[in-house]
């Protein structure tokens, strides 16, 4: 019997097979199946043998067919295995490559005849440990696993590979040995050994893409952190340090540094760095604008204002890394190159196009931040300048009035809480106007700067000195009593009085100091300021170059002065000012030859205010200009009305203040007023005090000459009370000297006054000038003046100052009564 377990038709049931065999046998014998049943028993055995023979033949035919199909299938399998685009290899348990397909052979760069070979020979040394663990884990778990590592081809070319392996039990058969002998598979090993079936893929492109994506992701993160640093950092130094740190820690760079160009030496100086190799930057020497033996790439980037990219630069400072890549990107501020941002990478080809674009964008953001820093710095400088202008004197750098007010208010507040004294000193330079007028304001400003420096050096840190304007300085001295204030004042006077060398001029400047004490003289800044100011003027009045404390008498005078100043501002518009006229009499014939116009102020609450009190206030406050013009206009118009009313023409004398006389358009003003009133200039006389004339003799001469050419007469008032230079006096265009009443008052009792009056009359006569004596009150005074040859007199002996109407009545009614008096005195 045929073993059906091994037959090709083992899957068919036996009856069916037998039926097929019997049908085939009958067809050979030419008998039908029914007839065969009639065969003899002798032929039965032969029949059975024939059936089995046919069965064997049919099985052999099927076996041959299956073998052909199996060979075709096996050929197809090996074609698919060898021609697969993925590499396959079989590795023994000991790590030998036993078989590879075409793709694997091509990937490894080997011939299959070179096998077996150790697989570790195709793995880079750094990754061999990875493979050992991977191989061990496969054998231990018998589970399919994958890993990625770096391999190298037979010619040394590296590539990234992915290994996916399974463990199989090797089974050796005769057929397998036969078929595999032609394919070099006979060395697979003994039957029953385990082997690894590995699928080998080249993932270099994918891995490089992942590295690139990772690098870009890191750079994007670095760029984001860079932008955060730009917003967060308050200075260039802080930003540069953060940028270098971010480039290394977040951008995976080897090292980063920033260099700025020193304008003086044109050297690129490192200002920030981070990473490996920064110690090499200490010895860097790079002259911008000239090719350098080292770091030429950086200088090229700066000179050409273009990013520079390069590989393997071992000579670069800080770049002793072997293989790698560097980048140098110029930095800008306000469009100009100021330095460079230099980066070093671990690997070559790090700075591809995408990375370069990111780095250029990062550098652009840094340059934008530098522009903002420059703009903010300029704005801060502008703000500081505004603050300086708002709180400090531009010339001396001392606190101005606004800042000083804040400081003294604080000092007063602290003195109030601690019950401690406080002193305020008001210092004013003596005759400082002379320096400006003679040497110019530039020299004057230099003197003020020098004085400010001296004052500042002479006080404590807790003290404050301020320039209030002009040549005025104020000092506040916390916790200082009267003795301490006096000591400081004298110290200031001494230090200011030292000779001052300004350019080619050596000058001696003195000062006057007024002192006010808290709380005795005032409880706030305004009161202390006023008191110190009053005390300073007392120091000037007492001879200058000294100091004075404020007193209650000064306080009363200061309050009265302030009250009068405020009231005087409204005197003109409220018609409170009047002119009175005092007759001037000729001693030759006793007739009235003129009238002196005298200003009077009648206030509804203050009453009659003395000219001696309010004229000086009007001068110091500047109100004398408007008041003086009103006096001139009123006196001229009044004289015109008297003449129109039938009175004989005479001279009206008007006093000029120092402020009026220094006005450059005074002659034009006088001429205009005369023209408006149509009064001839010969009937106006302008009186100028001796002190005013001698304050600026050359200027006085120029104005007098101008007035003289216009036909306006001038006289010197209060003559003898000041210092006159005869050389200038003879040049003054004046026709009359007025003898001061202080000499006339005691002329009958005092031989000195008689001598002075006599000398003035004789000097005037010798110079061709007339004389008039004021303040004549007695017949004895009048007789002496007559005897000495004085030409004119005025005083209470004849009349007190009268209003315009009273003066007109006086002229009409008293002209006859004056002549006998004059005649009598002259003949007695």
C-alpha positions as MATLAB code, in Angstrom:
seq = 'XXXXXXXXXXXXXXXXXXXXXXXXXXXXXXXXXXXXXXXXXXXXXXXXXXXXXXXXXXXXXXXXXXXXXXXXXXXXXXXXXXXXXXXXXXXXXXXXXXXXXXXXXXXXXXXXXXXXXXXXXXXXXXXXXXXXXXXXXXXXXXXXXXXXXXXXXXXXXXXXXXXXXXXXXXXXXXXXXXXXXXXXXXXXXXXXXXXXXXXXXXXXXXXXXXXXXXXXXXXXXXXXXXXXXXXXXXXXXXXXXXXXXXXXXXXXXXXXXXXXXXXXXXXXXXXXXXXXXXXXXXXXXXXXXXXXXXXXXXXXXXXXXXXXXXXXXXXXXXXXXXXXXXXXXXXXXXXXXXXXXXXXXXXXXXXXXXXXXXXXXXXXXXXXXXXXXXXXXXXXXXXXXXXXXXXXXXXXXXXXXXXXXXXXXXXXXXXXXXXXXXXXXXXXXXXXXXXXXXXXXXXXXXXXXXXXXXXXXXXXXXXXXXXXXXXXXXXXXXXXXXXXXXXXXXXXXXXXXXXXXXXXXXXXXXXXXXXXXXXXXXXXXXXXXXXXXXXXXXXXXXXXXXXXXXXXXXXXXXXXXXXXXXXXXXXXXXXXXXXXXXXXXXXXXXXXXXXXXXXXXXXXXXXXXXXXXXXXXXXXXXXXXXXXXXXXXXXXXXXXXXXXXXXXXXXXXXXXXXXXXXXXXXXXXXXXXXXXXXXXXXXXXXXXXXXXXXXXXXXXXXXXXXXXXXXXXXXXXXXXXXXXXXXXXXXXXXXXXXXXXXXXXXXXXXXXXXXXXXXXXXXXXXXXXXXXXXXXXXXXXXXXXXXXXXXXXXXXXXXXXXXXXXXXXXXXXXXXXXXXXXXXXXXX';
ca = [
       0.000    0.000    0.000;
       1.112    3.498   -0.698;
       1.589    5.709    2.322;
      -1.111    8.262    1.830;
       0.460   10.594    4.393;
       3.232   11.291    1.900;
       1.095   11.187   -1.325;
       0.440   14.417   -3.179;
      -3.281   13.553   -3.059;
      -3.387   12.755    0.590;
      -6.125   15.251    0.888;
      -8.507   13.180   -1.342;
     -10.655   10.376    0.266;
      -9.529    6.779   -0.581;
     -12.760    5.709   -2.333;
     -12.526    8.486   -4.750;
      -8.915    7.702   -5.520;
      -9.708    4.039   -6.029;
     -12.629    4.875   -8.281;
     -10.356    6.995  -10.429;
      -7.764    4.220  -10.606;
     -10.299    1.557  -11.549;
     -11.798    3.784  -14.264;
      -8.327    4.290  -15.691;
      -7.616    0.571  -15.643;
     -10.809   -0.333  -17.499;
     -10.145    2.315  -20.078;
      -6.777    0.674  -20.757;
      -8.330   -2.788  -21.044;
     -11.197   -1.624  -23.201;
     -13.753   -2.885  -20.651;
     -16.487   -1.091  -18.931;
     -16.655   -1.143  -15.133;
     -19.709   -3.432  -15.126;
     -17.986   -6.053  -17.143;
     -14.967   -6.094  -14.921;
     -17.114   -7.327  -12.099;
     -17.494  -10.532  -14.008;
     -13.769  -11.160  -14.013;
     -12.549  -14.141  -12.477;
     -11.137  -14.242   -9.028;
      -7.790  -15.107  -10.545;
      -7.547  -11.836  -12.173;
      -8.520   -9.853   -8.994;
      -5.011   -9.642   -7.632;
      -3.632   -8.476  -10.962;
      -6.329   -5.896  -11.035;
      -5.441   -4.562   -7.588;
      -1.812   -4.315   -8.551;
      -2.682   -2.317  -11.646;
      -4.834    0.053   -9.658;
      -2.004    0.738   -7.211;
       0.429    1.230  -10.044;
      -1.857    3.802  -11.578;
      -2.195    5.502   -8.182;
       1.589    5.770   -7.903;
       1.908    7.201  -11.362;
      -0.735    9.789  -10.723;
       0.901   10.759   -7.408;
       4.284   11.094   -9.121;
       2.764   13.337  -11.773;
       1.192   15.550   -9.084;
       4.433   15.593   -7.116;
       6.388   16.737  -10.141;
       3.799   19.441  -10.785;
       3.965   20.652   -7.188;
       7.763   20.610   -7.259;
       7.708   22.778  -10.370;
       5.303   25.210   -8.698;
       7.382   25.164   -5.510;
      10.540   25.949   -7.472;
       8.806   28.765   -9.262;
       7.491   30.112   -5.942;
      10.934   29.794   -4.349;
      12.473   31.621   -7.329;
       9.883   34.316   -7.006;
      10.632   34.571   -3.241;
      14.375   34.957   -3.783;
      13.742   37.500   -6.536;
      11.570   39.503   -4.163;
      14.108   39.125   -1.308;
      17.094   40.107   -3.404;
      15.391   42.888   -5.328;
      13.569   44.404   -2.349;
      14.348   48.178   -1.946;
      14.954   47.593    1.765;
      18.068   45.843    2.937;
      17.722   42.471    4.652;
      20.416   40.486    6.340;
      20.719   37.445    8.533;
      22.983   37.756   11.549;
      24.096   34.856   13.669;
      23.775   34.706   17.375;
      27.471   35.509   17.536;
      27.021   38.724   15.495;
      28.193   37.533   12.099;
      26.434   38.659    8.932;
      25.526   35.385    7.211;
      23.447   36.577    4.299;
      22.369   39.871    2.748;
      20.076   40.813   -0.087;
      21.110   43.051   -2.932;
      19.874   46.224   -1.196;
      21.759   45.426    1.994;
      24.889   44.525    0.050;
      24.669   47.775   -1.880;
      23.993   49.763    1.336;
      27.015   48.245    3.046;
      29.124   48.324   -0.068;
      30.067   44.627    0.051;
      29.885   41.482   -2.099;
      27.953   38.522   -0.780;
      30.962   36.394   -1.395;
      32.776   38.341    1.331;
      30.490   36.913    4.034;
      30.398   36.083    6.846;
      31.620   39.270    8.530;
      31.048   40.818   11.960;
      28.231   43.350   11.876;
      30.048   45.587   14.385;
      32.646   46.240   11.714;
      30.022   48.347    9.935;
      29.046   50.340   13.067;
      30.824   53.520   14.161;
      32.812   53.058   17.316;
      30.728   55.543   19.325;
      27.552   53.573   18.562;
      28.864   49.999   18.955;
      27.753   49.945   22.580;
      24.258   50.783   21.372;
      24.303   47.732   19.071;
      25.651   45.381   21.750;
      22.767   46.285   24.048;
      20.299   46.001   21.168;
      21.626   42.520   20.137;
      21.541   41.312   23.717;
      18.006   42.574   24.307;
      16.737   40.774   21.136;
      18.145   37.446   22.225;
      16.823   37.875   25.744;
      13.278   38.884   24.815;
      12.796   37.091   21.462;
      10.693   40.099   20.496;
      10.943   42.292   17.439;
      12.731   45.567   18.219;
      14.217   48.596   16.422;
      17.111   50.941   16.993;
      18.890   53.782   15.218;
      22.624   54.152   15.067;
      25.449   55.385   12.888;
      27.019   52.891   10.498;
      29.792   53.080    7.999;
      30.034   51.560    4.534;
      32.842   49.300    3.446;
      34.564   52.355    1.923;
      34.277   54.385    5.144;
      31.271   56.508    4.214;
      29.121   57.094    7.335;
      25.348   56.955    7.325;
      22.493   56.722    9.750;
      20.699   53.349    9.804;
      17.547   51.950   11.336;
      17.652   48.245   12.354;
      14.417   46.300   12.824;
      15.100   42.642   13.805;
      13.356   39.473   14.847;
      14.801   36.266   16.297;
      14.314   33.009   14.302;
      15.199   29.372   14.991;
      17.373   28.044   12.216;
      16.175   24.669   10.727;
      18.523   22.837    8.310;
      17.062   20.450    5.621;
      18.597   18.737    2.666;
      16.535   20.679    0.225;
      17.407   23.929    1.979;
      21.074   23.070    1.965;
      20.850   22.264   -1.724;
      19.013   25.404   -2.647;
      21.057   27.661   -0.432;
      24.389   26.299   -1.545;
      24.171   28.244   -4.754;
      23.261   31.418   -2.812;
      26.036   31.210   -0.203;
      23.629   30.270    2.524;
      25.420   27.093    3.418;
      27.321   28.853    6.186;
      24.213   29.597    8.237;
      25.363   27.308   10.958;
      24.249   24.196   12.676;
      20.585   23.354   12.837;
      18.765   24.648   15.855;
      20.862   27.825   16.326;
      19.136   31.210   16.660;
      19.711   33.982   14.187;
      18.584   37.561   13.704;
      16.560   38.551   10.702;
      17.351   42.258   10.331;
      15.699   44.808    8.080;
      18.314   47.503    7.398;
      17.258   51.029    6.252;
      19.342   54.089    5.395;
      17.696   56.955    7.370;
      20.452   59.517    6.835;
      18.168   61.901    4.970;
      15.449   61.543    7.562;
      17.886   61.937   10.402;
      19.467   65.019    8.846;
      15.988   66.427    8.285;
      15.119   65.761   11.907;
      18.395   67.334   13.010;
      17.667   70.315   10.808;
      14.132   70.589   12.156;
      15.441   70.245   15.679;
      18.085   72.881   14.996;
      15.486   75.183   13.501;
      13.199   74.549   16.470;
      16.041   75.425   18.815;
      16.864   78.527   16.837;
      13.214   79.540   16.776;
      13.205   79.138   20.552;
      16.428   81.135   20.744;
      14.926   83.825   18.518;
      11.858   83.964   20.753;
      14.041   84.265   23.844;
      16.127   86.881   22.057;
      13.007   88.950   21.410;
      12.001   88.554   25.044;
      15.456   89.728   26.080;
      15.134   92.741   23.768;
      11.920   93.714   25.529;
      13.192   92.900   29.004;
      16.785   94.161   29.002;
      17.411   97.728   30.049;
      20.888   98.203   28.576;
      23.127   97.076   25.735;
      25.457   95.298   28.163;
      22.649   93.226   29.631;
      21.217   92.437   26.178;
      24.573   91.335   24.743;
      25.201   89.001   27.662;
      21.725   87.480   27.334;
      22.023   87.048   23.556;
      25.292   85.111   23.826;
      23.887   82.896   26.575;
      20.706   82.211   24.597;
      22.648   81.354   21.425;
      24.650   78.682   23.277;
      22.076   77.249   25.664;
      18.987   77.423   23.478;
      20.519   77.593   19.996;
      22.984   74.717   20.644;
      25.998   76.731   19.549;
      29.495   75.960   20.731;
      30.335   79.540   21.582;
      28.995   83.031   20.867;
      30.505   86.472   21.389;
      29.796   90.067   20.468;
      32.476   92.605   19.594;
      32.060   96.373   19.255;
      34.319   98.737   17.347;
      36.326  101.159   19.454;
      36.204  104.412   17.496;
      39.535  105.653   18.801;
      41.677  102.579   18.078;
      39.425  100.970   15.428;
      39.864   97.710   17.329;
      37.062   95.177   17.691;
      36.683   94.711   21.429;
      34.740   91.751   22.906;
      31.953   93.035   25.153;
      30.062   89.780   25.819;
      30.655   86.034   25.334;
      29.413   82.629   26.418;
      30.330   79.004   25.781;
      33.525   77.026   25.301;
      36.712   78.822   24.334;
      35.809   82.308   25.622;
      39.206   82.515   27.313;
      40.771   82.863   23.854;
      38.991   86.175   23.366;
      41.268   87.855   25.903;
      44.118   88.023   23.414;
      42.049   88.939   20.363;
      43.529   91.715   18.239;
      41.507   92.807   15.253;
      41.827   96.143   13.486;
      38.649   96.871   11.600;
      39.178   98.001    8.035;
      42.361   96.024    7.453;
      42.562   92.275    6.627;
      43.896   90.481    9.666;
      45.955   87.317    9.897;
      43.441   85.925   12.372;
      39.725   86.424   12.561;
      39.731   87.746    8.997;
      36.193   86.483    8.533;
      34.927   88.904   11.195;
      36.742   91.849    9.673;
      35.399   90.899    6.240;
      31.855   90.831    7.609;
      32.327   94.273    9.149;
      34.137   95.825    6.194;
      31.686   94.515    3.619;
      28.650   94.879    5.895;
      27.543   91.357    4.955;
      27.141   88.124    6.964;
      30.109   85.777    6.620;
      29.648   81.973    6.769;
      32.561   79.529    6.923;
      33.614   76.011    7.888;
      36.567   74.620    9.824;
      38.235   77.807   11.079;
      40.720   76.620   13.693;
      42.572   79.974   13.600;
      39.515   81.971   14.627;
      39.652   83.322   18.191;
      37.757   81.011   20.473;
      37.386   78.443   17.678;
      39.889   75.712   18.536;
      37.232   73.066   17.928;
      38.519   71.147   14.917;
      35.756   70.508   12.407;
      32.914   72.977   12.778;
      31.353   76.070   11.309;
      31.330   79.755   12.179;
      29.251   82.783   11.317;
      29.985   86.506   11.637;
      27.039   88.886   11.301;
      27.475   92.684   11.411;
      25.547   94.666   14.030;
      24.131   98.102   13.292;
      23.091  101.158   15.234;
      21.191  103.831   13.355;
      22.216  102.183   10.093;
      25.978  102.178   10.785;
      28.054   99.051   11.476;
      29.221   99.114   15.101;
      30.431   95.536   15.578;
      29.631   91.894   14.922;
      27.781   88.887   16.373;
      30.021   85.813   16.023;
      28.800   82.196   16.414;
      30.639   78.851   16.375;
      28.825   75.541   15.763;
      29.856   71.966   16.644;
      29.346   70.577   13.150;
      29.917   71.594    9.603;
      26.920   72.529    7.475;
      25.093   73.838   10.518;
      24.351   77.186    8.931;
      22.156   76.119    6.043;
      19.863   78.562    4.275;
      17.032   78.284    6.791;
      19.393   78.754    9.746;
      21.097   81.669    8.039;
      17.764   83.375    7.496;
      16.912   82.916   11.171;
      20.264   84.279   12.315;
      20.009   87.253    9.966;
      16.557   87.914   11.421;
      17.928   87.602   14.960;
      20.737   90.045   14.145;
      18.239   92.428   12.606;
      16.209   92.310   15.830;
      19.346   92.987   17.875;
      20.166   95.982   15.686;
      16.595   97.194   16.113;
      17.059   96.926   19.869;
      20.300   98.903   19.608;
      18.425  101.631   17.719;
      15.859  101.666   20.506;
      18.585  101.832   23.132;
      20.163  104.742   21.270;
      16.778  106.424   20.918;
      15.970  105.824   24.578;
      19.400  107.062   25.606;
      18.876  110.203   23.546;
      15.450  110.619   25.067;
      16.891  110.126   28.548;
      19.534  112.715   27.801;
      16.816  115.048   26.593;
      14.780  114.344   29.737;
      17.855  114.881   31.879;
      18.531  118.110   30.035;
      14.935  119.170   30.593;
      15.265  118.296   34.254;
      18.563  120.146   34.352;
      17.030  123.184   32.725;
      14.012  122.967   35.001;
      15.955  122.585   38.246;
      19.503  123.818   37.688;
      21.067  127.059   36.618;
      22.477  126.658   33.110;
      25.511  128.810   33.777;
      26.752  127.601   37.165;
      25.047  124.214   37.487;
      23.684  125.218   40.902;
      20.060  124.543   41.867;
      17.774  127.219   40.477;
      14.943  128.926   42.263;
      12.444  126.092   41.698;
      14.701  123.327   43.028;
      16.007  125.513   45.825;
      12.438  126.240   46.918;
      11.737  122.507   47.215;
      14.930  121.910   49.174;
      14.434  124.746   51.614;
      10.808  123.783   52.169;
      12.052  120.323   53.092;
      14.767  121.806   55.295;
      12.238  124.063   57.041;
       9.911  121.092   57.558;
      12.722  119.060   59.118;
      13.790  122.007   61.277;
      10.190  122.370   62.474;
       9.963  118.685   63.450;
      13.347  118.622   65.168;
      13.062  122.120   66.694;
      16.480  122.997   65.288;
      17.593  126.375   63.932;
      18.115  127.082   60.254;
      19.892  129.952   58.534;
      19.301  131.482   55.122;
      22.023  133.628   53.579;
      21.412  136.013   50.687;
      24.711  136.849   48.929;
      24.968  139.531   46.271;
      28.170  140.569   44.493;
      29.187  144.211   44.898;
      29.331  146.386   41.775;
      29.074  143.349   39.523;
      27.472  145.526   36.842;
      30.816  147.269   36.375;
      32.403  143.951   35.308;
      29.723  143.320   32.682;
      29.858  146.893   31.420;
      33.648  147.154   31.203;
      34.806  143.598   30.406;
      31.686  142.148   28.815;
      29.146  139.543   29.801;
      31.420  136.647   28.840;
      33.916  137.640   31.523;
      31.062  138.349   33.893;
      29.673  134.861   33.364;
      33.107  133.371   34.019;
      33.261  135.298   37.293;
      29.860  133.954   38.300;
      30.980  130.394   37.568;
      34.115  130.890   39.640;
      32.144  132.371   42.539;
      29.636  129.504   42.371;
      32.453  126.947   42.599;
      33.964  128.762   45.584;
      30.656  128.959   47.409;
      29.948  125.286   46.810;
      33.374  124.287   48.098;
      32.914  126.309   51.276;
      29.731  124.652   52.569;
      28.767  121.235   53.928;
      27.128  118.449   51.963;
      23.831  119.017   53.746;
      23.883  122.736   52.875;
      22.499  124.079   49.615;
      23.647  127.011   47.509;
      21.508  128.312   44.648;
      21.844  131.010   42.029;
      18.647  133.000   41.814;
      19.651  135.001   38.774;
      22.119  137.720   37.948;
      24.749  137.925   40.707;
      22.470  136.751   43.534;
      23.110  133.567   45.480;
      21.083  132.048   48.308;
      22.309  129.494   50.802;
      20.327  127.447   53.289;
      22.215  125.999   56.264;
      20.253  123.379   58.254;
      20.982  122.997   61.968;
      22.888  126.286   62.075;
      22.454  128.941   64.772;
      23.299  132.635   64.553;
      26.955  132.165   65.530;
      27.365  129.423   62.917;
      25.660  131.565   60.291;
      27.960  134.484   61.049;
      30.989  132.208   60.780;
      29.860  130.863   57.417;
      29.021  134.364   56.152;
      32.500  135.637   56.971;
      34.027  132.545   55.393;
      32.049  133.205   52.214;
      33.078  136.857   52.160;
      36.737  135.892   52.509;
      36.653  133.215   49.825;
      34.818  135.468   47.354;
      37.283  138.332   47.986;
      40.284  136.275   46.848;
      41.700  137.498   43.544;
      39.957  135.921   40.575;
      41.999  135.223   37.425;
      39.760  135.144   34.337;
      41.686  134.863   31.089;
      44.070  137.815   31.093;
      42.221  139.765   33.769;
      42.734  139.595   37.516;
      39.731  140.834   39.424;
      38.866  141.373   43.053;
      35.207  140.808   43.747;
      33.462  141.424   47.033;
      30.009  140.504   48.250;
      27.345  141.585   50.700;
      25.492  138.970   52.751;
      22.144  139.167   54.472;
      21.206  136.563   57.105;
      17.737  135.468   58.180;
      17.165  132.884   60.931;
      14.426  130.286   61.298;
      12.120  130.561   63.211;
      12.825  134.055   64.573;
      12.712  135.861   61.213;
      10.254  133.652   59.341;
       8.505  130.297   59.273;
       8.584  129.643   55.544;
      10.714  130.198   52.481;
       9.043  133.394   51.294;
       9.399  135.150   54.632;
      12.995  134.041   55.136;
      13.836  135.095   51.594;
      12.416  138.571   52.071;
      14.160  138.994   55.403;
      17.524  137.851   54.045;
      17.076  140.175   51.059;
      16.413  143.138   53.342;
      19.433  142.270   55.469;
      21.613  142.047   52.357;
      20.618  145.549   51.288;
      21.432  146.786   54.790;
      24.902  145.225   54.378;
      25.334  147.108   51.098;
      24.105  150.306   52.709;
      26.629  149.881   55.506;
      29.616  149.784   53.171;
      29.435  146.425   51.333;
      31.826  143.474   51.745;
      30.189  142.570   55.025;
      27.162  140.743   56.419;
      24.145  141.837   58.396;
      21.438  139.977   60.291;
      17.787  140.784   59.767;
      16.127  142.881   62.541;
      12.533  143.767   63.440;
      13.139  147.289   62.256;
      14.170  145.879   58.899;
      11.022  143.756   58.903;
       8.804  146.767   59.411;
      10.641  148.688   56.712;
      10.401  145.703   54.350;
       6.658  145.324   54.943;
       6.153  149.072   54.383;
       8.226  148.915   51.185;
       6.212  145.985   49.852;
       2.954  147.733   50.682;
       4.031  150.930   48.946;
       5.337  149.079   45.909;
       2.027  147.303   45.400;
       0.033  150.481   45.931;
       2.294  152.506   43.619;
       1.508  150.167   40.722;
      -2.024  151.581   40.628;
      -1.209  155.184   41.483;
      -1.143  156.449   37.901;
      -4.250  154.693   36.683;
      -6.167  155.785   39.804;
      -5.037  159.420   39.424;
      -3.314  159.540   42.817;
      -0.197  161.417   41.656;
       0.076  165.195   41.554;
       2.723  167.777   40.709;
       3.471  170.681   43.018;
       5.597  173.597   41.975;
       8.082  175.592   44.089;
       8.992  179.081   42.847;
      12.582  179.849   41.856;
      13.501  183.512   42.432;
      16.215  185.646   40.868;
      18.360  187.555   43.389;
      19.072  190.247   40.816;
      15.532  191.611   40.522;
      13.412  189.434   42.810;
      11.156  188.078   40.115;
      10.103  184.475   39.746;
      12.119  183.034   36.904;
      11.091  179.380   37.162;
       9.407  176.588   39.061;
      10.682  173.197   40.175;
       8.124  170.446   39.588;
       7.890  168.205   42.644;
       6.000  164.877   42.623;
       3.418  164.179   45.314;
       1.427  161.022   46.085;
      -1.821  161.160   47.975;
      -3.096  157.635   48.752;
      -6.705  157.258   49.996;
      -5.622  154.940   52.834;
      -1.925  155.580   53.328;
      -2.339  159.331   53.091;
       0.422  161.578   51.794;
       3.489  159.484   51.018;
       6.845  161.261   51.056;
       8.759  161.358   47.752;
      11.883  160.393   49.702;
      10.100  157.118   50.500;
       8.344  156.184   47.280;
      10.756  157.489   44.610;
      13.422  154.887   45.515;
      10.738  152.193   45.467;
       9.613  153.314   42.023;
      13.215  153.156   40.817;
      13.925  149.672   42.222;
      10.634  148.264   40.892;
      11.028  149.827   37.435;
       7.861  151.915   37.779;
       9.856  155.134   37.585;
       9.892  154.951   33.772;
       6.142  155.374   33.416;
       5.935  157.799   36.331;
       8.853  159.894   35.025;
       7.241  160.192   31.605;
       3.998  161.287   33.256;
       5.868  163.947   35.300;
       7.595  165.308   32.182;
       4.390  165.410   30.179;
       2.380  166.997   33.008;
       4.996  169.682   33.782;
       5.410  170.611   30.110;
       1.642  170.824   29.527;
       1.200  172.848   32.706;
       3.788  175.401   31.617;
       2.021  175.648   28.265;
      -1.302  176.336   30.043;
       0.228  179.041   32.249;
       1.601  180.800   29.244;
      -1.768  180.463   27.545;
      -3.366  181.954   30.668;
      -1.254  185.099   30.316;
       1.607  184.363   32.708;
       5.051  185.417   31.691;
       7.085  182.538   30.192;
       9.455  180.871   32.670;
      11.442  177.681   33.109;
       9.943  174.551   34.597;
      12.608  172.280   36.159;
      11.996  168.507   36.242;
      14.170  166.002   38.131;
      15.411  162.938   36.258;
      15.994  159.644   38.053;
      19.019  157.484   37.275;
      16.798  154.909   35.560;
      15.228  157.571   33.360;
      18.552  159.098   32.434;
      19.929  155.726   31.283;
      17.058  155.171   28.875;
      18.569  155.320   25.367;
      15.546  157.131   23.871;
      15.269  159.811   26.552;
      16.160  162.708   24.172;
      13.554  161.546   21.658;
      10.939  161.275   24.413;
      11.583  164.811   25.690;
      11.489  166.248   22.184;
       8.241  164.445   21.392;
       6.527  165.742   24.558;
       7.664  169.298   23.837;
       6.417  169.058   20.274;
       3.066  167.663   21.362;
       2.582  170.563   23.795;
       4.119  173.082   21.356;
       6.355  174.406   24.121;
       9.780  175.787   23.117;
      12.648  173.704   24.534;
      14.136  176.778   26.238;
      11.395  176.671   28.863;
      12.290  173.146   30.071;
      15.151  172.393   32.420;
      16.154  168.823   33.330;
      17.806  168.351   36.714;
      20.307  165.516   37.152;
      21.895  164.644   40.497;
      25.654  164.761   40.789;
      25.840  161.054   41.692;
      23.920  159.993   38.590;
      26.110  162.100   36.326;
      29.315  160.648   37.751;
      28.120  157.013   37.737;
      28.887  156.773   34.025;
      30.499  160.073   33.013;
      31.092  159.175   29.378;
      27.548  157.968   28.930;
      26.230  161.054   30.707;
      28.226  163.306   28.419;
      26.769  161.620   25.328;
      23.178  162.048   26.537;
      23.782  165.625   27.677;
      25.240  166.502   24.311;
      22.205  165.056   22.563;
      19.813  167.026   24.785;
      21.873  170.184   24.385;
      21.707  169.926   20.606;
      17.917  169.752   20.930;
      17.912  173.058   22.886;
      17.092  171.459   26.239;
      18.856  172.941   29.277;
      20.314  170.789   32.056;
      21.414  171.461   35.614;
      23.247  169.459   38.309;
      21.060  168.926   41.369;
      22.339  168.396   44.944;
      25.777  169.587   43.912;
      28.463  169.075   46.550;
      26.952  165.865   48.018;
      28.787  163.539   45.656;
      32.215  163.133   44.148;
      32.715  165.217   41.058;
      35.607  165.195   38.685;
      36.316  168.700   37.440;
      37.686  167.242   34.220;
      34.291  165.728   33.526;
      32.284  168.586   35.001;
      33.661  171.021   32.474;
      32.599  168.632   29.703;
      29.021  168.359   30.921;
      26.585  170.419   28.895;
      24.987  171.987   31.970;
      24.343  175.653   32.581;
      23.452  175.641   36.288;
      24.596  174.064   39.556;
      22.067  173.646   42.382;
      23.611  173.992   45.849;
      22.249  171.294   48.147;
      20.125  172.486   51.048;
      22.338  170.597   53.507;
      24.997  173.283   52.967;
      22.499  176.177   53.002;
      20.796  175.077   56.224;
      23.698  175.966   58.550;
      25.453  178.522   56.405;
      24.948  181.280   58.999;
      26.465  179.199   61.831;
      28.978  176.878   60.153;
      32.153  178.278   58.685;
      32.707  175.006   56.813;
      29.318  175.260   55.093;
      29.997  178.904   54.271;
      33.322  177.941   52.735;
      31.727  175.132   50.690;
      28.909  177.338   49.415;
      31.312  180.106   48.550;
      33.618  177.682   46.724;
      30.732  176.225   44.685;
      29.534  179.684   43.638;
      33.023  180.827   42.664;
      33.777  177.562   40.759;
      30.490  177.785   38.853;
      31.180  181.397   37.977;
      34.669  180.528   36.735;
      33.168  177.744   34.560;
      30.524  180.087   33.187;
      27.678  178.381   35.035;
      24.829  179.795   37.034;
      24.013  178.795   40.623;
      20.777  178.310   42.501;
      20.491  177.497   46.206;
      17.667  175.372   47.517;
      16.258  175.173   51.022;
      16.442  178.907   51.767;
      14.325  179.530   54.856;
      15.794  182.581   56.626;
      16.812  186.096   55.764;
      20.350  185.397   56.982;
      20.730  182.564   54.511;
      19.390  184.780   51.745;
      21.769  187.617   52.645;
      24.836  185.341   52.613;
      23.922  183.889   49.256;
      23.385  187.348   47.847;
      26.770  188.493   49.129;
      28.534  185.472   47.579;
      27.012  186.169   44.190;
      24.472  183.302   44.012;
      22.095  184.034   41.147;
      18.871  182.241   42.158;
      17.209  180.790   45.253;
      14.209  178.720   46.241;
      12.813  177.615   49.586;
      10.200  178.095   52.239;
      11.387  181.677   52.790;
       9.499  182.444   49.590;
       6.976  179.644   49.294;
       6.413  175.997   49.945;
       5.595  173.804   46.913;
       2.158  174.707   45.565;
      -0.429  173.031   43.412;
      -0.753  174.280   39.836;
      -3.685  176.559   40.655;
      -2.044  177.817   43.834;
       1.175  178.504   41.975;
      -0.670  180.538   39.351;
      -2.411  182.519   42.078;
       0.914  182.966   43.839;
       2.463  184.456   40.735;
      -0.410  186.887   40.309;
      -0.766  187.945   43.928;
       2.703  187.591   45.467;
       4.990  188.950   42.776;
       4.867  192.432   44.310;
       5.441  191.175   47.857;
       8.601  189.265   46.885;
      10.443  192.237   45.376;
      10.595  194.326   48.566;
      12.006  191.329   50.446;
      14.713  190.783   47.905;
      15.446  194.493   47.587;
      15.528  194.948   51.333;
      17.938  192.085   51.839;
      20.145  193.330   49.087;
      20.365  196.885   50.519;
      20.613  196.124   54.233;
];
